[in-house]
Amino acid sequence: MKRRNYKIGVYGSAVNASDTSAAKARALGKALAEHHCTVITGACPGLPYEAAREAATQGAKVWGFSPAGNSTAHKRAVPYDDTPIYGKLIFVPKNFPFASSLTVSKKYRNVVSTATADAGIIIAGRWGTLHEFTSLYDFGKVIGVLTGTGGIADELTHLMKKISKPSKAKVLFHSSPATLVKRIITELKERT
């Protein structure tokens, strides 16, 4: 039987995070590579980038969904990131009515990347990550939440008790990157 190459999005803090969270992000990238996943990110710095860079180092495919309209604009937006880790960079279309607004283009990027992913993983995060979580949830995706990383990841258990909405989404919580990835892969296999 041929192994399925799942596309797993990594969504989280695009800012400097604790050393512990950064180490968990790299362990997450390694675990995704071990399962032959294609890693999807918002082509941004921070924890998703740490996971993507580690996954690329381990030989995984990495796709970046940039809020920019082309590679020149993307490089200006993230001058310190190693853009060659992305085997595929997806840009905001020129005919998108709000393409000139980086703020709106980030939300466009979030929706398109979460729709493309088979599953998503939340690591730390702030408002943008919460937006990605709600998109994944509305799309009925498998969602892993890497706990112990701070930010929205550590608040979702409380929020989900207070806010409920019918969805085909399955939300899995764990503090171990390797265990969380295994549980996501198992759930994805059960869905196919």
N, C-alpha and C positions, 0 to 999 in steps of 0.2 A: 504494500500500500504506500502511495506517495505521501510524503509529509507535507502538510499544508503550511504555507508561509504566511502567517498572520501578520497583519499590519496593526501595530500597537502604538498608540499615541502616548507621549509623555508630556504632561502638562503641569506646570508649577512655576515657582518663583523665578522671574527673569532678572533677579538682583542677587547680590552676594548673600549667601546664606551661611549658616554655621558649618564648621568643618564636618560635624556629624552628618548633617543633611547632604553635603556635597559628597561625602564618602558613600552614603546610601544611594545617591544618584548614580555614581559610578558603578556600584554593585548592581544596580538595576539595569544599567546598560549591558553589563557583562552577562547577566541572567537572560536578558532578551536575546542577545547574540547566541547564547548556548542553545536557545530554543528556535534558532533560525528565523527570528522575527524581523520584519522590516520595521524600523523605528521611525515614527513620525513626530516632528516637533513643529513649533511655531517659528523655527529658524531664528531663535533669539538667544541671548546669553543666559547665564544662570543655570539652575538645576537641570532643565531639559537639555541644555547644551552639554552639560557634564555627562549625562546619560548617553546622549547621542555620540559624543566623541569617544567614549569608552566602547560603545557598541561598534562603531566604525573601526576602532583599533582591533577589535576582536573579529572583524570580517563581516559584520552585519551591514545590510543595506540601510541607508538613512535618507529619509525624505524631509525636506524643510518646506513649510508653508510660510512664505514671507509676506509681511504686510506691505512690502514695496512692489513697485510696478515692473522692475527690471533688475538685472544683476548689479548695475552701477549704483542705483539707489539703495539696493540692499547692502552693498559694501559700505556705503556712507552711513547707513543706520547701525551697522554692527562691525565697525572697523577692526575689532580685536578678535573676532571669531575666525576660526579656521574653516572658511567656506567650502574648501574641497572635501570635507567630510560628507557633504550632501551628494549622494548619487543623483538626486533629483531635487531641484528647487522649483517650487510652484509659486508664481507671482499673481498679484491682484490684476485682473484684466484691465486693459487701458480704457475700455468702455464702461467700467463700473462707475456709476454716477458720483461716487464719493472717493474716487481713487486719489485725489489730491489731499485727502484728510487721513493722516496716519492713524488717528484715533479710531475712525470708522473702519479703516482698512484692517486694523488689528481684529476687530470683531468679525469682519467678513472672513478673514483668515481662520479665526477660531471655529466658525461654523463649518467652513469647507473642510478643514483638517479633521474635525471630530466626525463629520459625515463620512469621510474617507476611511477612517480607522475602523478596524473590527472591534477594538476595545481601547480603553484609555486608562492611564495610570495618573493619579493625582499625587504630587509630591510638594509639600508645603503650600505655597501659593497665597495670592491675595485676590482682589476682585476679578481680574482677568481669568484666573484659574477657576474661580467660582462660575464664571460664565461658561468656561469649557466643560466643567462638571455638569451644569444644567443642560447644556447641549447634548452631551453624551447620554444623560438621563432621559431627555425627551426623545432621543433617537432610539432608545431601548437597547443601548450597548452594554457590554460587560465593562464594569468600572472597578479598577483596583485603587485603593486608597492606602498609600504608604504612610502609616502612622508613625508618630515619634519624630516627624520632620518639621513640625510647627505649622503656622499659618492655617489656611482653610482645611488642610488635610486632617488636622487634629480637632477641628470644630464640626466636621460633617456628621459625626455620630450624634451630636446634640441637635444639629439642625434637622436631620432626618427624622428625629423623634417628634419634632414640633411641626414639621411641614411634610405632608404626604400628598402624593399624586399618583394615580395609576400609571404604570409604565412597565414595559417588558425588560427594563434595565435590571441588571443584577449587580449590586454593590458589594464588594469584598474588601474587608479591612485586614491589614496585617502589618507588622513592623519589620518583617524580614523581606528584603527585595526578592530573594530567590524563591521563598515560599509563596509570596504574592503572585509572582509570574507563573509558577506551577499551577496555582489555583485558577488563574485567568485562562491559561491554556486548556485546563481540564474543562472549564465551563464552556469555552468556545467549541471544543470538540463535541460536547454534549448537544450543542445547538445545531451542529451540521449533520 
